[in-house]
């Protein structure tokens, strides 16, 4: 049972990351009822327990309105009120625009908004709040059951939103349709003005301007030359050896002549000095 639950959680997390752009570390917006449940059932540390469910590191948030509600009605929670308040104060405060404190449920719905732009996982024990959140696209809901933390599966409304948005991306928008129609009218006017053999060249230039290619162009892999370091040296023929030997002999005779001429010039200068 536990393995099946982990697989379902991983599948739900993949759905939200792929379709709604959730990224690690995941941000979890905690209601005070969820914090109180963790404290009373001794599910600590809370961030580690939630990260085990989501399979990634998490950051825990709450709101000022939720803290104000906990301070106001905390005495109804019993002796664990002070521990719950201390645990809630240790969380990161998410920004809300309420000047006067609102109810925790309304505050969470306002922070999430219509699209959940901050990509919050919302953790709450209120069943009605979870049902409202699952109607909003891209809002995953977390709740606790005794000592287990569970992630709600994506609702039908959230799956339908993803499907409809995918179909919209497959079709052209009104602006794209107008641009395509305008380009088509330009091409038709060129064909009417120049019905001669130059219309093919005009069509090619128009296609290049639109970035349209007639055929897919692949880069051909051409054979390269062999590696010179891995090749053996060429064997010299007998004729080449003879020519090389003659060249060496000629160089040697030329050097000897130069030496003789230098020595003869040196002797002449000595005799002249004497």
Buried (B, 14 or more C-beta within 10 A) or exposed (E): EEEEEEEEBBEBBEBBBEBBEBEEEBBBBBBBBBBBBBBBBEBEEBBEBBBEBBEBEBBBBBBBBBBBBBBEEBEEBEEEBEBBBEBBEEBEEBEBEBEEBBEBBEBBBBBBEEEBEEBBBBBBBBEEBBEBBBEBBBBBBBBBEEEEBBBBBBBEEBBEBBEEEEEEEEEEEEEEEEEEEEBEEEBEEBEEEEEEEEBEEBEEEBEEEEEEEEEEEEEEEEEEEEEEEEEEEEEEEEEEEEEEEEEEEEEEEEEEEEEEEEEEEEEEEEEEEE
